[in-house]
Structures are given as structure tokens and as C-alpha cells.
Amino acid sequence: MHLASENDYLDGPVPLEARRSSFTMALLWITMVTVFPGVLIGFEWFKQGYSLRQVIISTVFSGLLLLAYSIPAGLLGAHTGLSYTMLSRLVFGSGGAKFVALNLVLIFIAFYGLAALFLAEGLAGLISLKLPMMWLSAICAVLMAANNFFGFKGVANFARFVAAPLLILWVGYTFFKTLGSCPVSIWQVGEKCSLAASLTGISGFVIGFAVWGNECDYWRFGKSKISTCAWPLIISLLIGQFIFPITGYMVAYSTGITEYGAATAFMNDYSFGGFTALAVLVLTVSYFAVNDSNLFGSVQACIQLKKLSLRVWVAILAGLGTVTAAVLSISGAARSLEAIVSLNCVILPTATVVMLCEWWLSRRTGKGVFAVNRDAHMKSASTKVYHPAALTALICGIAVGVLTSGALPLFGFSLKFGIPSLQAWLAAAFVYLPLRFLELRAYTLSQSGVELSDQDLVRIES
């Protein structure tokens, strides 16, 4: 019988007896993709002139794209039982894994500070707190670390018994109340941009907000079946990234409200009948739950980079998140959200796409780090500092995604077009697969005693 270490099986695969049910995983994932900004973005989409038809088409398409990525990513974690950092070390090398982990920690701490800032702004609007936003967001960030001192058990239990039930009740009540009162003329709203433009704008938020990149860290605690992984993800996205924003859009159309502050105040009256204590409870629980997952993912990465205890890393990262929340309060939550989600949908998932390509190749060819007869190759892979093919593909994918997102204008021109996350993932896959085929070919020939010519070696190494 395996007993959970304080570090949640970071030194090896999660044993089968420690795996959680798909019901628990569904409740956890609902709290990870269902947060109040999902409602507020519906107000913003109405303000930008998207029609309801465009919103529905774009959110459904983005959700399907997310499922095409997240189901295999979840299965990779469930099938191997390995953490994101351990998988990174196998695919990218020990040095490459540090680069991947650094990206993860930076993005997750940014989200951690952002969630604390959103909670602080919501509480200030609901109960008229007089504290400066910088101090209020910092206090929220400190308190949000509590559940992570108990590892995955604390995170999962809070989601299962507290956060998810409250969120489901709130979403269901608000959505059906809005659906019954919204005038049918909403379908006649004029379109101020093309469907392609709405896909670019809406998918950037949906994918950037709902994708995690390190799905392996959570789903290694789940069952290794497609069905037990797929239906929790489908239900979570339906609630958090379809029902939530469409509810906000319908309320914006009915009221004409488009500003975040006014929208938060109205949703309090609309959803909770002005009962402020209940609104405070739901907002606090939802933001605490999502920051549970943000901090958990960061801690999992950091523990394997530096062997400190779980509680020490929780304290360190919570401190960094507190500083981040205070800094983000200067520019405001809305502007910070746009910048962070545009990078999140590119940087972390692209590394996972490279891992998935390796998993597919291993299963397809019987070679590679995930192959059945992989012992010798895994030993070789785990001792390498860098894996050139994986790092090359990751850097190319990130470059394509960041440039086409418009986050970093090139020579003064914005290159924003298409769906940056999809373009990044495809670029990484197209670069990695042929390079990895060459690496595996070289490894096979070396094991069989065949000598490679100087030209072959130069071509493979370059």
C-alpha cells in the first residue's frame, strides 16, 4: 500500500490506489475554468460589437479546440502517472525542463496575483472596503495559499465539497434567469466585424483562460480512460467557457452595461437579490479555488527543481503571488487579464504538445521515452541536459504564437491574426516530428552497430 508523501508522489508515478474518481476530477476542473471573469468577458464581447451568433460559434469552436488538446494532455498524465516536471525532464532534458518549469511558474504566479486582484476589486465593490487596492489584493493573495499546505488532498477536497457545488448552483440559477428574461431581439444585433475576427478575439480569451498547460499534474491523479478524462473536461468547459460568458453577454444586451465595475455590482443584485453576504461568499470561494490550482501547479514544478518541503515552497510562491497582485493593481485587472491570457494559451500548452508528439511517436514506433521497451532509452534521456529537437520545436512554437497574437509588435506592426494558440501548437508539432524521427533513426542505427557517415552525423546534429 502506497502512502502519499507530502510532495504528492513527485518522485514517481501516482499509484492506482491513490487515483481519484472522474466525479472528483470534474468538480476540481469546474473550479479551474469557472470564475467570475468568465461572466465579465461576456459584457466586454457585447461592448466590442460581437453578435450572439458569433459568440456562440466562436466559443463552441474554441471549446472543441481545447478538448482536442486537453483530453490527450489529461490522458498523458493519467497514463504515465508522472508529474509535468518529470515528463519535461524526459522529453526536454534536465536543463530544458528547468526552462519549461520557469515558464510555468511565471505564468501561474501571474494568474495567482491576477485572481487575488479580481477578488479584491469584487470585494471592494460589494462591501465598500476603504483599503487601497494594492494592500487589499495582497491580503487576499496571502489568505489564498491556505489549502495548498495540505497538498493535492486539500485542493481537491475544497473543490469537491465547497467551491464546485456553489459555482454550479450560481451558474445554473443566473443562466436560466437570464435566458427567460432576455428579449429575442438579441438575435438581431448587428455584427461589427467578420466571423474570422471574432474567432481570433474570442478564442484568445477562451483558450488562454481555460487552458492550463500542465494538465498532467492534475490528471495523473485520475483514471487512465478516455471517458473518465473526457466528460469532466466537456462539462467544465460547457459551464465555465460557454454558459458563463453567454450569460454576461445576455445581461449586457438587456441592461446596456459594459464596464466591469458596474457589471459586478449589477450581477450582485441580479443573481443574489442584493444579498451581499452571499455574493461575497460565492466570489471568495470561486477565486480561492482557482488559486488553489494555480499555486499547486507552481509548487509541483518548484519542488523538483529544488528539494525544499511543500510548505516552504507554498510560502515562497504565495509571497511572490502577493507581490504580483500588488504590482498588477497598478494597471488594473482588465488590462492585466488580456495580456496574461494571450501569453498563457501559447507558452505552456506548446511544451505539452511536444510531449504529446513524443508520446504518439513512442506508441507508434515502439521507440522513444514512452515506448514499452524503453528502459535503455529512458536512462539515456534522463541523463541528457538538453534535447535539441524538443527545445527547437518549443522555441519555434512559442515564437509563432507570440508573434501572431500581437502581444509583441514586430517593427511597429501588429501581426495579430488567426488563432495564435493553434498556430503555435501546429508549428511545434511540425518542427518536432521530423527532427525526432531523425534522432530515433540515429539511436536505432547506433544500437544495431551501424556506423553513420560524417554527413549523416552533421545532418542529424544540425
C-alpha positions as CSV (number, residue, x, y, z in Angstrom):
1,M,0.0,0.0,0.0
2,H,1.5,3.3,-1.1
3,L,1.2,6.2,1.3
4,A,1.1,9.8,-0.1
5,S,4.2,11.8,0.6
6,E,3.9,15.4,1.5
7,N,5.0,16.1,-2.1
8,D,2.2,14.2,-3.8
9,Y,4.2,11.4,-5.5
10,L,6.7,13.7,-7.2
11,D,9.4,11.1,-7.3
12,G,7.4,8.6,-9.3
13,P,4.0,7.7,-10.8
14,V,0.9,8.1,-8.7
15,P,-0.2,4.5,-7.7
16,L,-3.6,3.3,-8.9
17,E,-5.0,3.1,-5.4
18,A,-4.3,6.8,-4.9
19,R,-6.2,7.8,-8.1
20,R,-9.4,10.0,-7.7
21,S,-12.7,9.3,-9.4
22,S,-13.8,11.2,-12.5
23,F,-16.5,12.8,-10.4
24,T,-13.9,14.4,-8.1
25,M,-11.8,15.4,-11.1
26,A,-14.8,17.0,-12.8
27,L,-15.6,19.1,-9.7
28,L,-12.0,20.1,-9.5
29,W,-11.8,21.1,-13.1
30,I,-15.1,23.1,-12.9
31,T,-13.4,25.3,-10.3
32,M,-10.4,25.7,-12.5
33,V,-12.2,27.1,-15.6
34,T,-15.3,28.7,-13.9
35,V,-14.5,32.1,-12.4
36,F,-16.4,35.4,-12.3
37,P,-14.2,37.0,-15.1
38,G,-15.9,34.4,-17.4
39,V,-19.1,36.3,-16.9
40,L,-17.5,39.7,-17.2
41,I,-15.9,38.9,-20.6
42,G,-19.4,38.5,-22.0
43,F,-20.0,42.2,-21.2
44,E,-16.8,43.0,-23.0
45,W,-17.7,41.0,-26.1
46,F,-21.0,42.8,-26.3
47,K,-19.1,46.1,-26.0
48,Q,-16.8,45.1,-28.8
49,G,-19.7,44.5,-31.2
50,Y,-19.8,40.7,-31.5
51,S,-23.2,39.3,-32.3
52,L,-24.6,36.5,-30.2
53,R,-24.2,34.2,-33.2
54,Q,-20.5,35.0,-33.4
55,V,-20.1,34.5,-29.7
56,I,-21.8,31.0,-29.8
57,I,-19.9,29.9,-32.8
58,S,-16.5,31.1,-31.5
59,T,-16.9,29.7,-28.0
60,V,-18.0,26.3,-29.4
61,F,-15.1,26.2,-31.8
62,S,-12.7,27.2,-29.1
63,G,-14.1,24.6,-26.7
64,L,-13.7,21.9,-29.3
65,L,-10.1,23.0,-30.0
66,L,-9.4,22.9,-26.2
67,L,-10.8,19.4,-26.0
68,A,-8.6,18.2,-28.8
69,Y,-5.7,19.4,-26.8
70,S,-6.7,18.8,-23.2
71,I,-8.1,15.3,-23.5
72,P,-4.8,13.9,-24.8
73,A,-2.9,16.0,-22.3
74,G,-5.0,14.6,-19.4
75,L,-4.6,11.1,-20.7
76,L,-0.8,11.5,-20.8
77,G,-0.8,12.4,-17.1
78,A,-3.3,9.6,-16.2
79,H,-1.5,7.0,-18.4
80,T,2.0,7.7,-17.1
81,G,1.1,8.9,-13.6
82,L,4.1,11.3,-13.9
83,S,4.2,15.0,-13.0
84,Y,4.6,17.7,-15.6
85,T,8.2,18.3,-14.5
86,M,9.2,14.7,-14.7
87,L,7.7,14.5,-18.2
88,S,9.5,17.7,-19.1
89,R,12.8,16.2,-17.9
90,L,12.3,13.1,-20.1
91,V,11.3,15.0,-23.2
92,F,13.4,18.2,-22.9
93,G,16.3,17.0,-20.8
94,S,17.2,18.2,-17.3
95,G,18.3,21.7,-18.4
96,G,15.3,22.0,-20.8
97,A,13.0,21.0,-18.0
98,K,14.2,24.0,-16.0
99,F,13.3,26.3,-18.8
100,V,9.8,24.8,-19.1
101,A,9.3,24.9,-15.3
102,L,10.4,28.6,-15.2
103,N,7.8,29.5,-17.8
104,L,5.1,27.6,-15.8
105,V,6.0,29.3,-12.6
106,L,6.0,32.8,-14.2
107,I,2.6,32.3,-15.8
108,F,1.0,30.7,-12.8
109,I,2.2,33.3,-10.4
110,A,0.9,36.0,-12.8
111,F,-2.5,34.3,-12.7
112,Y,-2.3,33.9,-9.0
113,G,-1.8,37.6,-8.5
114,L,-4.5,38.4,-11.1
115,A,-7.1,36.2,-9.3
116,A,-6.3,37.9,-6.0
117,L,-6.7,41.3,-7.7
118,F,-10.1,40.3,-9.2
119,L,-11.3,39.1,-5.8
120,A,-10.0,42.4,-4.1
121,E,-11.9,44.5,-6.7
122,G,-15.0,42.4,-6.3
123,L,-15.0,42.7,-2.5
124,A,-14.3,46.4,-2.7
125,G,-17.3,46.9,-4.9
126,L,-19.6,44.8,-2.8
127,I,-18.8,45.9,0.7
128,S,-17.1,49.3,0.1
129,L,-13.8,48.4,1.7
130,K,-11.6,51.5,2.1
131,L,-8.3,49.8,1.9
132,P,-6.0,50.7,-1.0
133,M,-6.4,48.2,-3.8
134,M,-2.7,47.3,-3.6
135,W,-3.0,46.3,0.1
136,L,-6.4,44.5,-0.3
137,S,-5.2,42.4,-3.2
138,A,-2.0,41.5,-1.3
139,I,-4.0,40.4,1.7
140,C,-6.3,38.2,-0.5
141,A,-3.2,36.6,-2.1
142,V,-1.8,35.7,1.3
143,L,-5.0,34.1,2.5
144,M,-5.5,32.1,-0.7
145,A,-2.5,29.9,0.0
146,A,-4.1,28.1,2.9
147,N,-5.4,25.0,1.2
148,N,-2.1,24.2,-0.6
149,F,-0.4,23.5,2.8
150,F,-2.3,20.2,2.6
151,G,-1.1,19.2,-0.9
152,F,-3.5,17.8,-3.6
153,K,-5.9,16.5,-0.9
154,G,-6.6,20.0,0.4
155,V,-7.1,21.4,-3.1
156,A,-9.3,18.5,-4.3
157,N,-11.5,18.5,-1.1
158,F,-12.1,22.2,-1.2
159,A,-13.2,21.9,-4.8
160,R,-15.4,18.9,-4.3
161,F,-17.2,19.9,-1.1
162,V,-17.3,23.7,-1.3
163,A,-16.4,25.5,-4.5
164,A,-17.9,23.4,-7.2
165,P,-21.4,23.0,-5.7
166,L,-21.7,26.7,-5.0
167,L,-20.5,27.6,-8.6
168,I,-22.9,25.1,-10.2
169,L,-25.8,26.5,-8.3
170,W,-24.9,30.1,-9.0
171,V,-24.3,29.5,-12.8
172,G,-27.5,27.5,-13.2
173,Y,-29.7,30.0,-11.5
174,T,-28.2,33.0,-13.2
175,F,-28.1,31.5,-16.7
176,F,-31.7,30.3,-16.7
177,K,-33.0,33.5,-15.1
178,T,-31.2,35.5,-17.9
179,L,-32.4,33.1,-20.6
180,G,-36.0,33.6,-19.5
181,S,-35.9,37.4,-19.4
182,C,-33.6,38.3,-22.4
183,P,-35.6,39.7,-25.4
184,V,-35.5,37.7,-28.6
185,S,-34.3,40.8,-30.4
186,I,-30.8,39.9,-29.2
187,W,-30.5,37.7,-32.3
188,Q,-30.8,40.8,-34.5
189,V,-27.7,42.5,-33.1
190,G,-25.6,43.8,-35.9
191,E,-22.1,42.4,-36.5
192,K,-19.3,45.0,-36.4
193,C,-16.6,42.5,-37.5
194,S,-16.2,39.3,-39.5
195,L,-16.6,35.8,-38.1
196,A,-12.8,35.3,-38.6
197,A,-12.1,38.4,-36.5
198,S,-14.4,37.2,-33.7
199,L,-12.8,33.8,-33.7
200,T,-9.4,35.4,-33.2
201,G,-10.6,37.7,-30.4
202,I,-12.9,35.3,-28.5
203,S,-10.7,32.2,-28.9
204,G,-7.8,34.2,-27.4
205,F,-9.7,34.5,-24.1
206,V,-11.4,31.1,-24.0
207,I,-8.3,29.1,-24.7
208,G,-6.0,31.4,-22.8
209,F,-8.2,31.4,-19.7
210,A,-9.2,27.7,-19.7
211,V,-6.0,26.0,-20.8
212,W,-3.5,25.1,-18.1
213,G,-0.6,23.6,-19.9
214,N,0.4,21.3,-17.0
215,E,-2.8,19.2,-17.1
216,C,-0.6,16.2,-16.3
217,D,0.0,17.5,-12.8
218,Y,-3.7,17.1,-12.0
219,W,-4.8,14.2,-14.2
220,R,-2.1,11.9,-13.0
221,F,-4.4,11.6,-10.0
222,G,-7.2,10.5,-12.4
223,K,-8.2,7.2,-14.1
224,S,-6.5,6.3,-17.3
225,K,-9.5,6.0,-19.6
226,I,-10.7,8.3,-22.3
227,S,-14.2,8.5,-20.9
228,T,-13.2,9.3,-17.4
229,C,-11.0,12.1,-18.7
230,A,-13.3,13.5,-21.5
231,W,-16.6,14.0,-19.7
232,P,-15.2,16.1,-16.8
233,L,-13.5,18.3,-19.3
234,I,-16.6,18.7,-21.5
235,I,-18.8,19.6,-18.6
236,S,-16.3,22.0,-17.1
237,L,-15.9,23.9,-20.4
238,L,-19.6,23.9,-21.0
239,I,-20.2,25.7,-17.6
240,G,-17.2,27.9,-17.4
241,Q,-16.5,28.9,-21.0
242,F,-19.9,28.7,-22.7
243,I,-22.7,29.3,-20.2
244,F,-20.7,31.9,-18.2
245,P,-19.8,34.3,-21.0
246,I,-23.1,34.0,-22.8
247,T,-24.9,34.8,-19.5
248,G,-22.8,38.0,-19.3
249,Y,-23.5,38.8,-22.9
250,M,-27.2,38.5,-22.5
251,V,-27.2,40.6,-19.3
252,A,-25.1,43.3,-21.1
253,Y,-27.6,43.4,-24.0
254,S,-30.6,43.6,-21.6
255,T,-29.1,46.4,-19.5
256,G,-26.6,48.2,-21.7
257,I,-23.9,47.8,-19.0
258,T,-20.4,47.2,-20.4
259,E,-18.0,48.4,-17.7
260,Y,-16.6,45.8,-15.3
261,G,-17.3,47.6,-12.1
262,A,-20.9,48.3,-13.0
263,A,-21.3,44.8,-14.3
264,T,-20.1,43.3,-11.0
265,A,-22.4,45.5,-8.9
266,F,-25.4,44.6,-11.2
267,M,-24.7,40.9,-11.1
268,N,-24.7,41.0,-7.3
269,D,-28.3,42.5,-7.4
270,Y,-29.4,40.3,-10.3
271,S,-28.0,36.9,-9.1
272,F,-28.3,37.3,-5.3
273,G,-31.1,39.8,-4.9
274,G,-28.8,42.3,-3.3
275,F,-27.8,39.8,-0.6
276,T,-24.3,41.0,-0.3
277,A,-23.1,38.3,2.1
278,L,-24.0,35.5,-0.3
279,A,-22.3,37.4,-3.2
280,V,-19.1,37.7,-1.1
281,L,-19.2,34.0,-0.2
282,V,-19.5,32.8,-3.9
283,L,-16.9,35.2,-5.2
284,T,-14.4,34.4,-2.4
285,V,-14.9,30.6,-2.8
286,S,-14.5,30.7,-6.6
287,Y,-11.3,32.7,-6.6
288,F,-9.8,30.7,-3.7
289,A,-10.5,27.5,-5.7
290,V,-8.8,28.7,-8.9
291,N,-5.8,30.0,-7.0
292,D,-5.6,26.6,-5.2
293,S,-4.8,25.1,-8.6
294,N,-2.5,27.9,-9.7
295,L,-0.4,27.6,-6.6
296,F,-0.5,23.7,-6.7
297,G,0.9,23.7,-10.2
298,S,3.7,26.1,-9.3
299,V,4.7,24.2,-6.2
300,Q,4.8,20.9,-8.2
301,A,7.3,22.4,-10.6
302,C,9.5,24.1,-8.0
303,I,9.8,21.1,-5.7
304,Q,11.5,19.1,-8.4
305,L,13.9,21.9,-9.2
306,K,14.9,22.5,-5.7
307,K,14.2,19.9,-3.0
308,L,12.6,22.1,-0.4
309,S,9.5,20.9,1.5
310,L,6.0,21.5,0.2
311,R,5.2,24.0,2.9
312,V,8.3,26.1,2.3
313,W,7.6,26.3,-1.4
314,V,3.9,27.2,-0.8
315,A,5.1,30.1,1.5
316,I,7.7,31.3,-1.1
317,L,5.4,31.2,-4.1
318,A,2.5,32.7,-2.1
319,G,4.9,35.6,-1.3
320,L,5.7,36.0,-4.9
321,G,2.0,35.9,-5.8
322,T,1.3,38.6,-3.2
323,V,3.9,40.9,-4.7
324,T,2.5,40.2,-8.2
325,A,-1.1,41.1,-7.1
326,A,0.1,44.4,-5.7
327,V,2.0,45.2,-8.9
328,L,-0.9,44.3,-11.2
329,S,-3.2,46.5,-9.1
330,I,-1.4,49.5,-10.7
331,S,-2.5,48.7,-14.2
332,G,-5.9,47.2,-13.2
333,A,-7.4,43.7,-13.6
334,A,-9.0,44.1,-17.0
335,R,-5.8,45.1,-18.8
336,S,-3.7,42.6,-17.0
337,L,-6.1,39.8,-17.8
338,E,-5.8,40.4,-21.6
339,A,-2.0,40.4,-21.5
340,I,-1.7,37.2,-19.4
341,V,-4.2,35.1,-21.3
342,S,-2.6,36.0,-24.6
343,L,0.7,34.5,-23.4
344,N,-0.8,31.6,-21.4
345,C,-2.5,30.0,-24.4
346,V,0.8,29.8,-26.2
347,I,3.7,29.3,-23.8
348,L,2.7,26.4,-21.5
349,P,0.5,24.3,-23.8
350,T,3.2,24.3,-26.6
351,A,5.5,22.4,-24.3
352,T,2.8,19.8,-23.6
353,V,2.1,19.5,-27.4
354,V,5.8,18.5,-27.8
355,M,5.4,15.9,-25.0
356,L,2.2,14.6,-26.7
357,C,4.1,14.2,-30.0
358,E,6.8,12.2,-28.2
359,W,4.1,10.0,-26.6
360,W,2.4,9.4,-30.0
361,L,5.8,8.6,-31.6
362,S,6.6,6.2,-28.8
363,R,3.4,4.3,-29.2
364,R,3.5,4.4,-32.9
365,T,7.1,3.2,-33.4
366,G,7.8,1.4,-30.2
367,K,10.8,3.7,-29.6
368,G,11.3,6.8,-27.5
369,V,10.9,7.6,-23.9
370,F,7.3,6.4,-23.6
371,A,7.7,3.1,-25.5
372,V,7.0,-0.2,-23.8
373,N,10.6,-1.4,-24.2
374,R,12.1,2.0,-23.3
375,D,14.4,1.3,-20.3
376,A,17.7,1.9,-22.1
377,H,16.4,5.0,-23.9
378,M,14.8,6.4,-20.8
379,K,18.1,6.0,-18.9
380,S,19.9,7.8,-21.7
381,A,17.2,10.5,-21.9
382,S,17.2,11.2,-18.2
383,T,20.9,11.9,-18.2
384,K,20.9,14.4,-21.0
385,V,20.9,18.1,-20.2
386,Y,19.2,19.3,-23.4
387,H,17.2,17.5,-26.1
388,P,17.8,19.6,-29.3
389,A,14.7,18.5,-31.2
390,A,12.3,19.2,-28.3
391,L,13.8,22.6,-27.4
392,T,13.9,23.7,-31.1
393,A,10.3,22.8,-31.5
394,L,9.3,24.6,-28.3
395,I,11.1,27.8,-29.2
396,C,9.7,27.8,-32.7
397,G,6.1,27.2,-31.5
398,I,6.3,29.9,-28.9
399,A,7.8,32.4,-31.4
400,V,4.9,31.8,-33.9
401,G,2.2,32.0,-31.2
402,V,3.6,35.2,-29.6
403,L,4.1,37.0,-32.9
404,T,0.7,36.1,-34.3
405,S,-1.0,37.1,-31.0
406,G,0.1,40.7,-31.5
407,A,1.5,40.8,-28.0
408,L,4.9,41.8,-29.3
409,P,4.5,44.0,-32.4
410,L,7.3,43.5,-35.0
411,F,8.9,46.7,-36.4
412,G,5.9,48.6,-35.1
413,F,3.3,46.5,-36.9
414,S,0.9,44.1,-35.1
415,L,0.8,40.7,-36.6
416,K,-2.3,39.5,-34.8
417,F,-4.2,37.1,-37.0
418,G,-5.7,33.6,-36.9
419,I,-5.8,31.6,-33.7
420,P,-2.3,32.1,-32.1
421,S,-2.5,29.1,-29.8
422,L,-3.4,26.7,-32.6
423,Q,-0.7,28.2,-34.8
424,A,1.9,27.8,-32.0
425,W,0.9,24.2,-31.3
426,L,0.9,23.2,-35.0
427,A,4.3,24.9,-35.6
428,A,5.8,23.0,-32.6
429,A,4.5,19.6,-33.9
430,F,5.6,20.2,-37.5
431,V,9.1,21.1,-36.3
432,Y,9.4,18.3,-33.7
433,L,8.1,15.2,-35.5
434,P,10.7,15.2,-38.4
435,L,13.6,16.1,-36.1
436,R,12.6,13.4,-33.6
437,F,12.4,10.8,-36.4
438,L,16.0,11.6,-37.3
439,E,17.0,11.3,-33.6
440,L,15.3,7.9,-33.3
441,R,16.8,6.7,-36.5
442,A,20.3,7.7,-35.3
443,Y,19.7,5.9,-32.0
444,T,18.4,2.7,-33.7
445,L,21.4,2.6,-36.0
446,S,23.8,3.2,-33.1
447,Q,22.2,0.3,-31.1
448,S,22.5,-2.0,-34.1
449,G,26.1,-1.3,-34.6
450,V,25.7,0.5,-37.9
451,E,28.3,3.3,-38.4
452,L,26.9,6.6,-39.6
453,S,28.8,8.6,-42.2
454,D,30.1,12.0,-41.3
455,Q,27.4,13.6,-43.5
456,D,24.7,11.8,-41.5
457,L,26.1,12.9,-38.2
458,V,26.3,16.5,-39.3
459,R,22.8,16.5,-40.7
460,I,21.3,14.9,-37.5
461,E,23.2,17.1,-35.1
462,S,22.3,20.3,-37.0
